[in-house]
């Protein structure tokens, strides 16, 4: 036997918070890498340009000054040596004057062995000699330190980003985990499970949608239990009467005459009536599939519904007053389905009107639809019952005592709503108060 699985069992994949943190970290690392390379190129080029330009300008001045000195004299060489020493010290390297024949005329300064150097040359005007300065490539050391600083800063930034991303993603996904936990509790039978959204709009909307669904599930379960109880009562009462009546006739307690058989038939009729209503609900919920639309006169549909409901209105002592449909209004609907819907709404109005009251039907032609307003003479619908009167098996008279009759099985208006919706129509409560309740029925008009 396979063990049942619980909600969430066997779910694969990494947590969303970890995936967000990794994605943010990789994106930040890529940005830092590209930025570091760009900064390195820019700084390296700028440094070389700045150092090269400064050293070249200094060397041009020195070469021009040396060109005016007689290098053949000892005094002249001493002066040139002094100038070159200052240049070599300033550049932290060594400097030479090389004659036209390649002979080193002046040499000052000394470089440490094994270091990388760079040579700068400048010809001495009018002599064919040149000044050569060899300096250490200090900018390379600077760039190394600069690049190391960039790498360390990038690693620290990535580490900080990972921590911040984990904290932030955990907070962002907390509402999702809350909704998942509430869904598991709801799936396990806790109908009071609710979710709490986060500060952002998306998670708040998700939690709100889940809570609305949970409330509908809870209300549906309540209605299902109530319907089971009501259906059991509605089925048990005539079944018990029928069984008792038949048993009494079998035992000879009562004679099996016409009167007793009529009582048994009435009990069986009540039993079959409840079953027939359940069948009507099933048919109404599949009304779209069974719909056969045709162009019909609204006046004829309304008159046929009035004729069908006349016995019920006469039995309850309620008058039915309907407006004449003039000029004629045509609607494109399934006449069988819409006729049943109108009969259900009229029956509901008759059941909630006192004897001597009047149910009024007003007709209005709008550009896109024909509107019927069906008003009863009852006490109105309580505010807490209004949102639920079209739900299956909902009864707005639950507070009545055990000895008072209940009005219907709670599916008449549900059937009317389903059938009207299947035909592109609508039904809603337009008003309700101590003077009665008005239902608005809209049907699509033909062009």
Secondary structure, DSSP 8 states (H G I E B T S, - for coil): ------TTTT--S--HHHHHHHHHHHHHHHHHHHHHHHHHHHHHHHHHHHHHHHHHHHHHHHHHHHHTS-TTSHHHHHHHHHHHHHHHHHHTEEEEEE-TTS-EEEEE----TT--EEEEEEE-TTTS-EEEEEEE-HHHHHHHHHHHHHHHHHHHHHHHHHHHHHHHHHHHHHHHHHHHHHHHHHHTT-TT------SSHHHHHHHHHHHHHHHHHHHHHHHHHHHHHHHHHHHHHHHHHHHHHHHHHHHTSS--SHHHHHHHHHHHHHHHHHHHHHHHHHHHHTHHHH---EEEEHHHHHHHHHHHHHHHHHHHT-EEEE----S--EEEE-HHHHHHHHHHHHHHHHHTS-TT-EEEEEEEE-SSEEEEEEE--S----HHHHTTTTSTT--TTTTS-TTS---S-S-HHHHHHHHHHHTT-EEEEEEEETTEEEEEEEEEB--
